[in-house]
């Protein structure tokens, strides 16, 4: 947002004939789309309750096969991705993951997540620890 404000102030010299700075005309629609997407994502974060059904972690901790309970309002098609947020790892970090389940399956969403960095390695470790504590009960 700071860049947008600086661009508007910088572009005030080149006002258009209808009274708007050029930077606002050029960057305004893109910023509105971005703000709308962030608001929608925040609304879904607080209203959609997605729970893990089960998680299967590979022995070498390179992959986790994650199955989630599917919310009723969640619709998808083949080839789409899901933006996953795990607040225990990072409250504002979303990761795009490919959906492995069939779109007509009504009860769950399946994801296969490979260890590709810090966030995914923490997710795999958390799933492994949860499986170990559940097996110990």
C-alpha positions as CSV (number, residue, x, y, z in Angstrom):
1,X,0.0,0.0,0.0
2,X,2.9,2.3,0.6
3,X,4.0,2.0,-3.0
4,X,0.5,2.9,-4.1
5,X,0.3,6.0,-2.0
6,X,3.8,7.2,-3.1
7,X,2.8,6.6,-6.8
8,X,-0.4,8.7,-6.3
9,X,1.5,11.5,-4.6
10,X,4.2,11.4,-7.4
11,X,1.5,11.3,-10.1
12,X,-0.4,14.3,-8.7
13,X,1.7,16.5,-11.0
14,X,0.2,14.8,-14.1
15,X,-3.5,15.2,-13.2
16,X,-5.8,14.1,-16.0
17,X,-8.6,16.3,-17.3
18,X,-11.2,14.7,-15.1
19,X,-9.4,15.3,-11.8
20,X,-7.7,12.0,-10.9
21,X,-4.0,11.4,-10.7
22,X,-2.7,9.1,-13.5
23,X,-1.3,6.6,-10.9
24,X,-4.7,6.2,-9.4
25,X,-6.2,5.5,-12.8
26,X,-3.5,3.0,-13.8
27,X,-3.0,1.2,-10.4
28,X,-6.5,1.6,-8.9
29,X,-8.3,-1.3,-10.6
30,X,-5.4,-3.7,-9.8
31,X,-5.3,-2.6,-6.1
32,X,-9.1,-3.0,-5.8
33,X,-8.9,-6.5,-7.2
34,X,-6.1,-7.3,-4.7
35,X,-8.0,-5.8,-1.8
36,X,-11.1,-7.7,-2.7
37,X,-9.2,-11.0,-2.9
38,X,-7.6,-10.4,0.5
39,X,-11.0,-9.6,2.1
40,X,-12.5,-12.8,0.6
41,X,-9.6,-14.8,1.9
42,X,-9.9,-13.3,5.3
43,X,-13.6,-14.0,5.4
44,X,-13.0,-17.6,4.4
45,X,-10.3,-17.9,7.1
46,X,-12.8,-17.0,9.8
47,X,-15.9,-18.7,8.5
48,X,-14.8,-22.0,6.9
49,X,-13.8,-24.6,9.5
50,X,-11.7,-27.3,7.8
51,X,-10.5,-30.2,9.9
52,X,-7.9,-32.9,9.1
53,X,-9.4,-36.3,8.6
54,X,-6.1,-38.1,8.6
55,X,-2.5,-37.6,7.6
56,X,-0.1,-40.2,6.3
57,X,3.6,-39.3,6.5
58,X,6.3,-41.2,4.5
59,X,9.0,-42.9,6.5
60,X,11.7,-40.6,5.1
61,X,9.5,-37.5,5.8
62,X,9.6,-36.4,2.2
63,X,5.8,-36.4,1.6
64,X,2.6,-36.2,3.6
65,X,-0.7,-37.4,2.2
66,X,-3.3,-35.2,3.9
67,X,-7.1,-35.8,3.8
68,X,-9.4,-33.0,4.9
69,X,-13.1,-32.9,5.7
70,X,-14.7,-31.1,2.8
71,X,-16.8,-28.0,3.6
72,X,-20.2,-28.0,2.0
73,X,-19.6,-24.7,0.1
74,X,-16.2,-25.8,-1.3
75,X,-16.5,-26.5,-5.1
76,X,-13.6,-27.3,-7.4
77,X,-12.7,-28.7,-10.8
78,X,-9.9,-30.9,-12.0
79,X,-6.5,-29.2,-12.1
80,X,-7.4,-26.5,-9.5
81,X,-5.2,-25.6,-6.6
82,X,-6.1,-25.0,-2.9
83,X,-4.5,-22.3,-0.9
84,X,-3.7,-23.8,2.5
85,X,-3.0,-21.8,5.7
86,X,-1.8,-23.5,8.9
87,X,-2.0,-20.9,11.7
88,X,0.2,-23.0,13.9
89,X,3.0,-22.5,11.4
90,X,2.3,-19.0,10.1
91,X,-1.0,-17.1,10.5
92,X,-0.7,-15.1,7.2
93,X,1.2,-17.5,4.9
94,X,-0.8,-19.4,2.3
95,X,0.6,-22.1,0.1
96,X,-0.9,-23.3,-3.2
97,X,-1.3,-27.1,-3.3
98,X,-2.7,-29.3,-6.0
99,X,-5.9,-31.2,-5.1
100,X,-5.5,-34.9,-5.7
101,X,-9.1,-36.0,-5.0
102,X,-11.9,-36.3,-7.5
103,X,-14.2,-33.3,-7.8
104,X,-17.3,-35.4,-7.3
105,X,-16.2,-36.9,-4.0
106,X,-18.5,-35.3,-1.4
107,X,-16.8,-36.1,1.9
108,X,-13.1,-35.2,1.7
109,X,-10.3,-33.3,-0.1
110,X,-7.0,-35.1,-0.6
111,X,-3.6,-33.4,-0.9
112,X,-0.2,-34.8,-1.4
113,X,2.4,-32.4,-0.1
114,X,6.1,-32.8,-0.7
115,X,8.9,-31.4,1.5
116,X,10.0,-28.4,-0.5
117,X,11.0,-25.8,2.2
118,X,10.6,-24.6,5.7
119,X,6.8,-24.3,5.7
120,X,6.2,-27.8,4.3
121,X,8.8,-29.4,6.5
122,X,7.1,-27.9,9.6
123,X,3.8,-29.2,8.3
124,X,5.1,-32.7,7.8
125,X,6.8,-32.6,11.2
126,X,3.5,-31.5,12.9
127,X,1.5,-34.3,11.1
128,X,4.1,-36.9,12.2
129,X,4.0,-35.7,15.8
130,X,0.2,-35.8,15.8
131,X,0.3,-39.3,14.4
132,X,2.8,-40.4,17.0
133,X,0.8,-38.9,19.9
134,X,-2.4,-40.5,18.5
135,X,-0.7,-43.9,18.3
136,X,0.5,-43.5,21.8
137,X,-3.0,-43.0,23.2
